[in-house]
Amino acid sequence: MTRRLLIWYGELTTRQNLLKRGLYFLSSGMLWLMVFLVLPGLVLVVVSFATRGAYGQLEWDFTIENYKRLMGFSLFGWTSDYLVILWRSVVVAFFTTLVSIVLSYPLCFFIAGREERSRYMWLTLVIIPFWTNMVIRTYAWFLILAPELPFAKLAAAMGFIPHGAPLYPNAFAVYIGMVSMFLPFVTLPLYASVEKLDWSLVEAAQDLYASRVRVFTQAILPQTMPGLSVGIILTFVPAMGMFVVPDLLGGAKYMLVGNLIQQQFGASRDWPFGAAISMGLMILTMVSLQIYRRKSKEIEHI
Amino acid sequence: MKRTHPIIASLALLTMGFLYLPLLGVAVFSVNSARRGLVWKGFTLDWYIKLFSNEWILEAAWNTFLLAVTSTLVATVLGTVLAIGMDRFPWTRRINNILDIILHIPVVIPDIILAAALVVAFGLLRVLSAMFEPGLLNMIIGHITFQIAFVALVVRSRLVAIGSEIEEAARDLFAGNWYLMRRIMLPLLMPGIVAGGMLAFTLSLDDFVISFFTAGPESQTLPLYIFAAVRRGVTPQIHALSTLIMIITVVLVIGTERFTRKG
């Protein structure tokens, strides 16, 4: 490095001087993130190859046994149990995101169409559930899905559930809980894009006799892609790892990968297997986001 | 502005109803005197009064508050300093990218993975020191870890928004490093720091997963208490506690909104 003088934010100094000072600023925060984020992450990778001792302690015999188990290979042959849970998590996260998007567009158009003053009120109304504790928002569905209310009665009349039973725990309740949990995560970033929407492009498309579907896919969707992408990532990633909603509303029959991980660190005390599942979740999340990134580029280039 | 189609408007209102129906249910049954079941038996505030004589809940509330305040203070300081360090120095592109990736990890991975990593790391650190037994300290460390990233991101966007002119002017007038930091940077950054701190505070109050994994028997927080309680069966007292938490959330959200809109 040369000892050339440079002007940086109005200060006459050298590069070395600046970098030395910069290092002081970075050191505390980065040290913290190294010790409590990066290192634990690496430890998790290492532990996923370790073995569980008889009393739940860690033993450092390195194997790929945990990953084989996740793939379904066990002493008694091959089972699809864990793979089903992994696949189900992807499906639930995907449909949660999709339904949240479908519900968010009308909501965003509606809010953007209000007068300036009431727009803030509506936005605040979306932000409040966003910040309300997720345990509360999940168990609150116990009330709405209770056997005394028309929703459960209707389901019972149609033969989905026995009479006098609540509408949970089951797959339907998980979806209801997940969508209500993550809907604001899509609505809020999407709204930022919808508010800036250039309506003249939409009108131009309509003037040229584009069908409603084409108006959406070619005039609205590409313009709102930036906000939508943020919303999709904010929803899909935590939805993949969610365990409160399936725990309370899904029960043992509709487990997701989050519950599986929690079990290993809780009751089963099998950290190596828990670490391996976490790695599986990580890889699935990254792969899904990568696929999405490819697809979204295609849409933006219409 | 385009007029909203009635179909879109009714869909939007239905969606809002879908978001609020369960929360309203909780609020309504928190003032219902029926001990069990979904029948209305008259208005009462008994469940709220009983909250304040329940030692478990009071202790959980205190833990939640202590956890949020401590972790927010540490994370706000560390995050602010980190943001300045990342934005105001001529790092090469590669270093910038690496710092950026590290900062974004807590934002883009499912929080259960961070929780799992912390459980394992604390488990190994316990060999070195009994300090890392599951409990409040571990929870504080866990919260700080994800809060730092959010604070740093908010403060950094404020740094970018401030731009360089004012600092250049200060330097031209012979401001030293300390003077510049204390009298120019900090006042200008304050709205960003407070917004970041408020975000960190709400994130901590809202967190369930990290706390659930790192908590010990003595360090219940309100979300953990509610989770354990509803698995045993929902009571009106839980509705009252949840309603109180929702009211606090509303106050915090509206307060933050007011503040950031002014700032």
Boltz contact constraints between the chains, C-beta under 6 A:
constraints:
  - contact:
      token1: [A, 9]
      token2: [B, 164]
      max_distance: 6.0
  - contact:
      token1: [A, 9]
      token2: [B, 167]
      max_distance: 6.0
  - contact:
      token1: [A, 10]
      token2: [B, 167]
      max_distance: 6.0
  - contact:
      token1: [A, 10]
      token2: [B, 168]
      max_distance: 6.0
  - contact:
      token1: [A, 10]
      token2: [B, 171]
      max_distance: 6.0
  - contact:
      token1: [A, 10]
      token2: [B, 172]
      max_distance: 6.0
  - contact:
      token1: [A, 11]
      token2: [B, 171]
      max_distance: 6.0
  - contact:
      token1: [A, 18]
      token2: [B, 89]
      max_distance: 6.0
  - contact:
      token1: [A, 18]
      token2: [B, 90]
      max_distance: 6.0
  - contact:
      token1: [A, 22]
      token2: [B, 85]
      max_distance: 6.0
  - contact:
      token1: [A, 22]
      token2: [B, 89]
      max_distance: 6.0
  - contact:
      token1: [A, 25]
      token2: [B, 81]
      max_distance: 6.0
  - contact:
      token1: [A, 25]
      token2: [B, 84]
      max_distance: 6.0
  - contact:
      token1: [A, 25]
      token2: [B, 85]
      max_distance: 6.0
  - contact:
      token1: [A, 26]
      token2: [B, 85]
      max_distance: 6.0
  - contact:
      token1: [A, 28]
      token2: [B, 78]
      max_distance: 6.0
  - contact:
      token1: [A, 28]
      token2: [B, 81]
      max_distance: 6.0
  - contact:
      token1: [A, 29]
      token2: [B, 78]
      max_distance: 6.0
  - contact:
      token1: [A, 29]
      token2: [B, 81]
      max_distance: 6.0
  - contact:
      token1: [A, 29]
      token2: [B, 82]
      max_distance: 6.0
  - contact:
      token1: [A, 29]
      token2: [B, 148]
      max_distance: 6.0
  - contact:
      token1: [A, 32]
      token2: [B, 78]
      max_distance: 6.0
  - contact:
      token1: [A, 33]
      token2: [B, 102]
      max_distance: 6.0
  - contact:
      token1: [A, 36]
      token2: [B, 141]
      max_distance: 6.0
  - contact:
      token1: [A, 36]
      token2: [B, 145]
      max_distance: 6.0
  - contact:
      token1: [A, 37]
      token2: [B, 145]
      max_distance: 6.0
  - contact:
      token1: [A, 40]
      token2: [B, 117]
      max_distance: 6.0
  - contact:
      token1: [A, 40]
      token2: [B, 118]
      max_distance: 6.0
  - contact:
      token1: [A, 40]
      token2: [B, 121]
      max_distance: 6.0
  - contact:
      token1: [A, 41]
      token2: [B, 117]
      max_distance: 6.0
  - contact:
      token1: [A, 43]
      token2: [B, 120]
      max_distance: 6.0
  - contact:
      token1: [A, 43]
      token2: [B, 121]
      max_distance: 6.0
  - contact:
      token1: [A, 44]
      token2: [B, 117]
      max_distance: 6.0
  - contact:
      token1: [A, 44]
      token2: [B, 120]
      max_distance: 6.0
  - contact:
      token1: [A, 47]
      token2: [B, 120]
      max_distance: 6.0
  - contact:
      token1: [A, 103]
      token2: [B, 15]
      max_distance: 6.0
  - contact:
      token1: [A, 106]
      token2: [B, 8]
      max_distance: 6.0
  - contact:
      token1: [A, 106]
      token2: [B, 11]
      max_distance: 6.0
  - contact:
      token1: [A, 106]
      token2: [B, 12]
      max_distance: 6.0
  - contact:
      token1: [A, 107]
      token2: [B, 12]
      max_distance: 6.0
  - contact:
      token1: [A, 107]
      token2: [B, 15]
      max_distance: 6.0
  - contact:
      token1: [A, 109]
      token2: [B, 8]
      max_distance: 6.0
  - contact:
      token1: [A, 110]
      token2: [B, 4]
      max_distance: 6.0
  - contact:
      token1: [A, 110]
      token2: [B, 8]
      max_distance: 6.0
  - contact:
      token1: [A, 110]
      token2: [B, 9]
      max_distance: 6.0
  - contact:
      token1: [A, 110]
      token2: [B, 12]
      max_distance: 6.0
  - contact:
      token1: [A, 113]
      token2: [B, 4]
      max_distance: 6.0
  - contact:
      token1: [A, 127]
      token2: [B, 253]
      max_distance: 6.0
  - contact:
      token1: [A, 128]
      token2: [B, 250]
      max_distance: 6.0
  - contact:
      token1: [A, 128]
      token2: [B, 253]
      max_distance: 6.0
  - contact:
      token1: [A, 129]
      token2: [B, 19]
      max_distance: 6.0
  - contact:
      token1: [A, 131]
      token2: [B, 202]
      max_distance: 6.0
  - contact:
      token1: [A, 131]
      token2: [B, 249]
      max_distance: 6.0
  - contact:
      token1: [A, 131]
      token2: [B, 253]
      max_distance: 6.0
  - contact:
      token1: [A, 132]
      token2: [B, 246]
      max_distance: 6.0
  - contact:
      token1: [A, 132]
      token2: [B, 249]
      max_distance: 6.0
  - contact:
      token1: [A, 133]
      token2: [B, 206]
      max_distance: 6.0
  - contact:
      token1: [A, 133]
      token2: [B, 223]
      max_distance: 6.0
  - contact:
      token1: [A, 134]
      token2: [B, 208]
      max_distance: 6.0
  - contact:
      token1: [A, 135]
      token2: [B, 208]
      max_distance: 6.0
  - contact:
      token1: [A, 135]
      token2: [B, 223]
      max_distance: 6.0
  - contact:
      token1: [A, 135]
      token2: [B, 226]
      max_distance: 6.0
  - contact:
      token1: [A, 135]
      token2: [B, 227]
      max_distance: 6.0
  - contact:
      token1: [A, 136]
      token2: [B, 242]
      max_distance: 6.0
  - contact:
      token1: [A, 139]
      token2: [B, 230]
      max_distance: 6.0
  - contact:
      token1: [A, 140]
      token2: [B, 22]
      max_distance: 6.0
  - contact:
      token1: [A, 140]
      token2: [B, 23]
      max_distance: 6.0
  - contact:
      token1: [A, 140]
      token2: [B, 25]
      max_distance: 6.0
  - contact:
      token1: [A, 140]
      token2: [B, 26]
      max_distance: 6.0
  - contact:
      token1: [A, 141]
      token2: [B, 22]
      max_distance: 6.0
  - contact:
      token1: [A, 142]
      token2: [B, 234]
      max_distance: 6.0
  - contact:
      token1: [A, 143]
      token2: [B, 25]
      max_distance: 6.0
  - contact:
      token1: [A, 144]
      token2: [B, 21]
      max_distance: 6.0
  - contact:
      token1: [A, 144]
      token2: [B, 22]
      max_distance: 6.0
  - contact:
      token1: [A, 144]
      token2: [B, 25]
      max_distance: 6.0
  - contact:
      token1: [A, 146]
      token2: [B, 38]
      max_distance: 6.0
  - contact:
      token1: [A, 148]
      token2: [B, 38]
      max_distance: 6.0
  - contact:
      token1: [A, 199]
      token2: [B, 2]
      max_distance: 6.0
  - contact:
      token1: [A, 237]
      token2: [B, 110]
      max_distance: 6.0
  - contact:
      token1: [A, 238]
      token2: [B, 110]
      max_distance: 6.0
  - contact:
      token1: [A, 240]
      token2: [B, 110]
      max_distance: 6.0
  - contact:
      token1: [A, 241]
      token2: [B, 110]
      max_distance: 6.0
  - contact:
      token1: [A, 241]
      token2: [B, 112]
      max_distance: 6.0
  - contact:
      token1: [A, 258]
      token2: [B, 112]
      max_distance: 6.0
  - contact:
      token1: [A, 261]
      token2: [B, 112]
      max_distance: 6.0
  - contact:
      token1: [A, 265]
      token2: [B, 119]
      max_distance: 6.0
  - contact:
      token1: [A, 271]
      token2: [B, 120]
      max_distance: 6.0
  - contact:
      token1: [A, 274]
      token2: [B, 116]
      max_distance: 6.0
  - contact:
      token1: [A, 278]
      token2: [B, 113]
      max_distance: 6.0
  - contact:
      token1: [A, 278]
      token2: [B, 116]
      max_distance: 6.0
  - contact:
      token1: [A, 282]
      token2: [B, 113]
      max_distance: 6.0
